[in-house]
Amino acid sequence: MAKSTESPMVEINAVSKSFGDVRAVDGVDAVIREGEFFSLLGPSGCGKTTLLRLISGFEHPDDGHIVIAGQNMDQVEPNHRPTNLVFQSYAIFPHLNVEENVAYGLKRNGVSKDEIAEQVNEMLTLVDLSGYNKRPAYALSGGQRQRVALARALIMKPKVLLLDEPLSALDRKLREQMQIELRGLQRTVGITFILVTHDQEEALTMSDRIAVMFDGNIAQLATPQELYSRPKTRRIASFIGVMNFVEGTLRKVTAKTLEVEAGPFGKVTMAPDQMPAPLEPGAVTVGIRPEMLTVLFSAKEKAEIEVTGVITNTAYFGDMTYYSVQIDGIDEDVTVSMRNTAGRRVLAVGEETRIGLGRESLIILS
């Protein structure tokens, strides 16, 4: 199984791009490593697709430089870059069958028929389409068309595969299946994948590292685990999953501890890594994920920090129940997620309950 290395494959150096008065990409710096699955994640209009097109060469930066595999791409056109792009619409040719679609690039490059046939068969086996050679493109399902697009791109042996929201047209179940398959495919071929997506779950599931983009800038670049557990700002925390927020006051910062007044949670002493971005004492936002809060069903159950609240809504999902809880001192209802286990009842709206948490589950956000 191929793994990413520390060697840079794509270097983005102070890259900017404007369209009229709109600054789509604004001085972005990033290094994407050889062999990693890297995602550009953000809402519509954040600049992620423009940045992907700049890497591919379909757009050219106004300022800055892009280096791929050690070569400056300033004067290199898309067809001469060591990249290939899988479009959101797949863009496979409807009048060609599967093997003709996959072989298209090799034919244009003058590869022999025998070699083309061998490589096409190998690639169709890799994307789980063995035996589909003569299937017309119009007779393929959405997932099969996506596999054909991947095979057509990978057969050209790019150093970087660029993916522009390739799963967005699929239904939820197929999309989740293809996420697993695409990640497995990347590990098998071992090349650098760069995915553009607005789907947080998709990015968390598939990526080695994620760059969260807002307003043409990278707000945070980190592993999925770091982004989820240690987002730097309230905006990032809101975008990645669900986060509860409490207005608080940072009282003291030392090399070893942080002291914060966290609303109804009281005065809490925390570790320095629970404040991902450096902040001065003063008003802060304290965040906590729903799964870090626990409903204490009986008097015997205890927690490091406890508060009382009233259930205002219950959402039962089979394996999990999500509660909305009104807690004095917090403006908005708090979301608590609890796994449903044998014998654990589901609380009703209007019930008063105790909520427990540990101090290590809190983070301080700007």
TADA-V402891 format. One record per pair of residues at least 4 apart in sequence whose C-alpha atoms are under 6 Angstrom apart, sorted by the first residue. I is the first residue (numbers start at 1). J is the second residue. D is the distance in whole Angstrom. If there is no record, write none. Layout:
[[I J D] [I J D]]
This chain:
[[1 187 6] [1 188 6] [2 187 5] [2 190 5] [4 34 6] [4 35 4] [4 36 5] [5 34 6] [6 33 6] [7 33 6] [7 34 6] [8 32 6] [8 33 4] [8 34 6] [9 32 6] [9 33 5] [9 34 5] [9 68 6] [9 69 5] [10 31 6] [10 32 5] [10 67 6] [10 68 5] [11 31 5] [11 66 6] [11 67 5] [12 29 5] [12 30 5] [12 66 5] [13 29 5] [13 64 6] [13 65 5] [14 27 4] [14 28 5] [14 29 5] [14 64 5] [15 27 5] [15 28 5] [15 63 5] [15 64 4] [16 25 5] [16 26 5] [16 27 5] [16 61 6] [16 62 6] [16 63 5] [17 24 6] [17 25 5] [17 61 5] [17 62 5] [18 22 5] [18 23 4] [18 24 5] [24 47 5] [24 216 5] [25 47 5] [25 216 4] [26 216 5] [26 217 6] [28 217 6] [34 192 6] [35 190 5] [35 191 5] [35 192 4] [36 192 5] [37 192 6] [37 193 5] [37 207 5] [37 208 5] [38 194 5] [38 207 6] [38 209 5] [38 210 6] [39 194 6] [39 195 5] [39 196 6] [39 210 5] [40 48 6] [40 196 5] [40 211 5] [41 197 5] [41 198 5] [41 212 5] [42 198 5] [42 212 6] [42 213 5] [43 198 5] [46 213 6] [46 214 5] [46 215 5] [46 216 5] [47 216 5] [53 57 6] [53 58 5] [53 59 5] [54 59 5] [54 60 6] [56 78 6] [57 77 6] [57 78 5] [66 73 6] [67 71 5] [67 72 4] [67 73 6] [82 158 5] [82 159 5] [83 158 5] [83 159 6] [83 160 5] [83 161 6] [84 153 6] [84 158 6] [84 161 5] [85 162 5] [85 163 6] [86 163 5] [87 164 5] [88 164 5] [88 165 5] [88 166 5] [90 149 6] [94 137 5] [94 138 6] [96 100 6] [96 101 6] [97 134 6] [97 135 5] [97 136 4] [97 137 5] [98 133 5] [98 134 6] [98 135 6] [99 103 6] [99 133 5] [100 104 6] [102 151 6] [102 152 4] [106 111 6] [107 111 6] [116 120 6] [123 151 6] [124 129 5] [124 130 5] [125 129 6] [125 130 5] [127 147 6] [140 144 6] [140 145 6] [151 155 6] [159 191 6] [160 192 5] [160 193 6] [161 193 5] [162 194 5] [163 195 5] [164 196 5] [165 196 5] [165 197 5] [167 175 6] [170 175 5] [171 175 6] [178 182 6] [183 206 6] [186 190 6] [200 240 6] [203 207 6] [204 224 5] [208 223 6] [209 222 5] [209 223 4] [210 221 6] [210 222 6] [211 220 6] [211 221 4] [212 218 6] [212 219 6] [212 220 5] [213 217 5] [213 218 4] [213 219 6] [222 226 6] [222 227 6] [225 229 6] [226 230 5] [227 231 5] [230 276 6] [231 236 6] [231 237 5] [232 276 5] [232 277 5] [233 365 5] [233 366 5] [234 365 6] [243 288 6] [243 289 5] [244 287 6] [244 288 5] [244 334 6] [245 286 6] [245 287 5] [246 285 6] [246 286 5] [247 285 5] [248 261 5] [248 262 5] [248 263 6] [248 283 6] [248 284 5] [248 285 6] [249 260 6] [249 261 5] [249 282 5] [249 283 5] [249 284 5] [250 260 4] [250 281 5] [250 282 5] [251 259 5] [251 260 5] [251 281 5] [252 258 6] [252 259 5] [253 258 5] [257 270 6] [257 271 5] [257 272 6] [258 269 6] [258 270 5] [259 268 6] [259 269 5] [260 267 6] [260 268 5] [261 266 6] [261 267 4] [262 266 5] [264 329 6] [274 363 5] [275 363 6] [275 364 5] [284 366 6] [285 364 6] [285 365 5] [286 363 6] [286 364 5] [287 362 6] [287 363 5] [288 362 5] [290 335 5] [290 336 4] [290 337 5] [291 337 5] [293 336 6] [293 356 6] [293 357 5] [294 355 6] [294 356 5] [295 355 5] [296 301 6] [296 354 5] [296 355 6] [303 356 5] [303 357 6] [304 358 5] [305 356 6] [305 357 5] [306 355 6] [306 356 5] [307 354 6] [307 355 5] [308 353 6] [308 354 4] [308 355 6] [309 325 6] [309 326 5] [309 327 5] [309 352 6] [309 353 6] [310 325 5] [310 326 5] [310 350 6] [310 351 6] [310 352 4] [311 324 6] [311 325 5] [311 349 5] [311 350 5] [311 351 6] [312 324 5] [312 325 6] [312 349 5] [313 323 6] [313 324 5] [313 349 6] [314 322 6] [314 323 5] [315 321 6] [315 322 5] [316 321 4] [317 321 6] [319 339 6] [319 340 5] [320 338 6] [320 339 4] [320 340 5] [321 337 6] [321 338 5] [322 336 6] [322 337 5] [323 335 6] [323 336 5] [324 333 6] [324 334 6] [324 335 5] [325 333 5] [325 334 5] [326 333 5]]
